[in-house]
């Protein structure tokens, strides 16, 4: 059987919308019809993605997370959607999503139960893969709760990868494998990339600055082991959800999440309510220049170059000998601060040799002109904000 990384998928980080974080495990549609995990929610999100420019900006997956299932499997042992919340079934929903030029993602778990206690895929890997393929599913997020041992966890991730490939349908495979290994052992990323198109390393993202900050800190701390493995077909997932357009981030923090997820070559899956989103958040999430950095065909993940007091300097090699550069100000007090650095720092001294043009992408787009190799650059950054440049 072909390995998952040979499934030809995820040549650039996948992009889409995901219900988890914003809609969690809402199952009471009588009390909260607009906020429960239901067929209607995904139909309405697909409508918005097609009509409001999201699909055209590159967001193509509409993803169902945990809590979509009925509490038990059917008589043939197959997973089934909750009949009250998904009366038409997943196949019909997939057809609808496809009719909008979008793709459907679904969720299951390697263990006996999902994280929320619905039926897991343990001992049903082949059957579940066939079920998802028959429904027309395009992505599987495979969680790691309720697995009895690390051996069973690893075996389950491998088996589901092969089962998905054996269906003959192109299904992007999103794993949580390293996240569940990490407390006990160092993940073998070379092996994980053989089986998965993206893999989650760290805790769930929350709608808060402390959550975004902890993800960035973790990534910088472990960059020596994770950056080199990322590339076309397989990506580090710092938890998919972009929480921009919700409640917890200031404008500058939203800019930071968008800029840094682009630098990290992260999958871009929004978790927000596209029926009610501010024009500013929409504009940021649909920013073509930032998305182009995230989707750069070279597929190299960025890394932290330097830390100085409250500042962090990150870079990401891009195609065409360009670099994306992010200057992040961690200070949470006072006003904007200046960070000055020599351009010889960038790209091992090659990014600006003998000269380079610099363009600011975020927080607003403008040209900074041409600089020589020996120039210094002074960047003014708001507290908890980021300035994203293309060199």
N, C-alpha and C positions, 0 to 999 in steps of 0.2 A: 504493500500500500504506500502511496505517496505520503511524504511528511507534510504537515500542515503548512510549513513555511514554503512548500512548493505548490500550494494551492493557487498561486498566482494572484492572491488577494492582498489588500492593504499595502499596495506599493507606496502609498503615502498614508499618514495617520488618518484613520476613519473619522468621519464627522457626522453628527446627527443630534438627535434630541432623545432624552432618557427620562422616564418618569420619576426615578428614585432621587431623593433629596427634596424636591419640591412637593411631590404627592405621596411619598412614603408608602405605607401599607393601608391606604384608605379603602375600606371594603363596605362601608355603610352608605350605599347610594341613596337610600330613602332620606337620610338626614342631610347628606352633602352631595347632591347629584352632580355638581360641577367639580367636585374635588375627589371623587372616588376613582379607583383604578378600574376603568370600564372601557368597553368598546367605544362608547361615545367620546371619551377623553382622547383616544388615539385618532379617531376620525376627525375630531376638531383640530387636533394638533397637525395632522397631515394636511388638512385644508389650509391652515395658516402657513405651514411650511411652503406649500405650493404657491399661495396667493401673495405672500408678503416678502418674497425675495430670498427666503432662507435656502430653499433648494438650489436656486441659481447661484447663491454664494458658496455652495459646496456641502451644505448640511443635508445628507441624503438618507440617513437611517432614522426611523421612528422606532424607539426601543421600549419594549415592555420589560419591566423589572419584576421583582418578587411580587407574590400575592395575586397573580392572574388566574391561578389554577382553582379547580374544584378541590375539595378536601381529600378526595380519593380518586384513584384511577378507574377507568371504565371496565366493563366485563372482560374485554380483551387485554386488560393490563396496561392500556395506553393512558397517557396524560390527557386530561381534558380541561378546557377552560371553564371557569365558574359560569353555570348556565344563566344565572340571573344577570350578571354583570357583562357577560359576553354572549348574548342570546344568538347571534349569527355564527359564532365560532371563529376560530383563528384563521381558517382558510379564507373565509369571506373578508375578514379584516385585511389579510395580506393582499388579496385581490384589489381591495379598495386603495390601499397604500400604493400598490404598484401602478394603479390607474392614474395616480398623481405624479408619477415619475420618481417615486421614492422607494425605499427598501424597508422591510420590517425586521426588527430585532426582537428576540425573546430571551427568557431567563430560565435557567434550571440550576441544579446543584449536584456536585459530585457525590454527596453523602445520601443518607437515607431520607433526610428531610431538608427542605430549604431553610434559610436563616429564619424565616418567619413561620416555619412549621408546616409548610405544604409538602406534597410528595416530592422526594428527591429522585435522582436518576440512578442511584446505586443499584447494581444488578439489572438495569434496564438501558444501558448505554446505547446498544444497537437499535432497540425498539424506539427509544426517544429520538435518536438522530433521524431514523426513518420517518417518524411522526412529524418532526419539524420540517423535514424536506418535503413531505407530502403536502404540508400546509403552505409551502412557498416562503418559508422563513429564510432570511438572508444573513442573519448574525445571531450567534448564541453567546450570551454572557453566562459563564459557568462558574458558579460560586463554590466556596469550599467549606461551608458549615457542615457539622454533624457527620464528619468522616471519622471512623473509629481509630485510624492510625495514619501516620505519615506515608507508610507503604501503600495503603489503600487509596490515600489521597493522590499520590503520584500515579498509581496504576489507573485510577479513574480518569485523571486528566489525559493520560496517554490514550486510553481506550476510547474516550469520547472524540478525541482528535481523529483517530483512525475511522471511527464509526461515521463521523461527519463526512470525511473524504469518500468513504465507501458508498454514500448515498448518490454520488455523482452530481449533487447540487453544490454550487458555490456558496459556502456559508462561512463568513468571517468568525473566527473562534477567539473569544475574549476570555482570558483565564484570570483567576485570582490565586493561582498556584503559589508564587513566591511569598505572597502576603501571609498565607497560612503556614508556610515552612519556616519563615524567618525567626519566630520566637525560639525555635529549636535548632535549626541548622541553616547554614549559608546556602541559598538556592544555587543550583547549577543552571545559569542563564543560557549557556550554549544548548543544553538539553531542552529547556523550556521553549526557546525560540524554534527548536525543531518541530514542536507540536502546536504552538500558539501563535496567533497573529498580534496579540497584545496581552500584556500581563500586568496585573495590579501589584504594587509593591508596598503600599502604605495604607493607613486608616481611611475610612470614609471621609469624603470632603463634607464639611458643614458650611452653612451659610454664615461664615464669620471670618474675620481677618486672622484670628489666631489659628484657624484651621489652614488657611492658605499659607501662612507663614511657616507652620510646622511641616507642611509638605515640601516647601522650598528648602527649608533647613535640612530635612531628611535627604532630599535629592542631592544637595551639595555635599553632605557628609559621605554619601555612598557613591558619588559619581565615578570613582575609579573602577568600581565593579559593574555599574549599569550602563554608562554612556556608550562604551565601545560595542555593546551587543545590539543596540538599536539600529534599525535600518530598514530598507524596503522589505515588506512582508512581516516585520515583527517590531513592536514598539513598547517602550516602558509606559505604563499607564499610571500617572500620579493621582489616580481616581478621575474618572472621565469627566465628572460633572463640572461644567462652568456654571457657577452660581450667579453670574452677572444678570441683573434684571430682577433680583429678588429683594431681600430686605437688609442683609447683614453687612454688605460692603459699601464703603463710600465710593465716590466717583474715582478717586485716585487708586483705591484698592482694586476696583474693577479693572482699571487700566493695567495694574500690576498683574492680575490673574491672566488677562488676555495676552499681555506681552510675554509673560514667563512660560505659559503653556505653549506659545509659539516657539520660544527658545528651546524648550525641552522636547520638541517634536512629539508633543502629547496628542493622543486622540482628543478631538474637540466635540464633546457631547454636552449640550446645554441641558440643564435641568431647571426650568423656569416655566412660567405660564405665558405662552406665546399669544394668548388671547388678550392679555393685559400686560404689555411691556412698554416701558418708556421709549420715546424716540431716541434718546441718548444711548440707552443700553442696546437697542436694536442696531444703531449706527456703529457702535463699538464691536458688537458680535459679528456684524457683516462687513467689517473693514477689510477691503480687498488686499491691501498691502500686508496686513498682519497675517491674513489667511495664506497669502502667497509664501510668506516666510515659513509658517507651520507646514505647508504642503510642498516645500522645496524638494525637487526630485532627487537631489543628492542624498537626502534622507539621513543626514548626520545629526545626532542630538547635540545640543549645546551644553555648556558646563560653566561653572564659576571659575573665573580667572583670578580674582583678587577680592579680598575683604579689607576694608579700611574704616575703622571706627563704625559708623552706622551705614556705610555704603557697601554695596556688592557690585562687582563688575562681572557680567556674564557675556560669553560670545557663542555664536553658532556658525560653523562654516556652511556657506551656501554654494549652490552651483554658480558657474561663471566667475569664480574666484572672489565672490563677494562674502561679506560677513554680516550677520545680525548681531548687534551689540545692545545689551540692556544695562542700564545703570539704575539700581534699586536703592531707595533711601529707606532704611528700616526705622528711622527715628519717629517716635510717636508724639513728639512734643515740639513746640516752636513753629517756625515757618519754613519756606523753601530753603534748601542748602545747596551749596555748590560743590561739585566733585570734579577735580582736575586730574587728568591722567595723560601720559604720553602715548601717542599713536603707535609707537614702536612695540607697545604691549600686545597689540592685536595680531592674531594669526601667527604667532611665533615670529613677529617682526615682518611678516610678509603681506599683511592685509593692506598696508598703506605704502608700499615700497615701489617706486619712488614717490608716488603721490596717490591720492584717492579722493573721490567725491563722497560727501556725507549727506544723507537725507534723514530727517527725523520722521518717524512713522507714527509714534504715539508720544504724548497725549494728543498731538495734532500734527498733521502732515505738512512739512515744509523743507525746502532745500537749505542746507547749510553751506554749500559751496565746496571748493576744492582745497585740500590741505596737503602739505608735504609730509614726508615720512617722519621728520624730526619735530613736527608740531605737537603742541599739547592741546587737549580739548577740555574746555570747562563746561560742565553740564549742570543746569539748575534743576533740582528734583524736589517735588513736594513731599512732605512726610507721608510715609507708607505708599508713595507713588513710584513710578518707573518711567524713565525716558527710553524709548526703543529707537535705535538708529539702524540704518542700513549703510554699510561702508563698502 
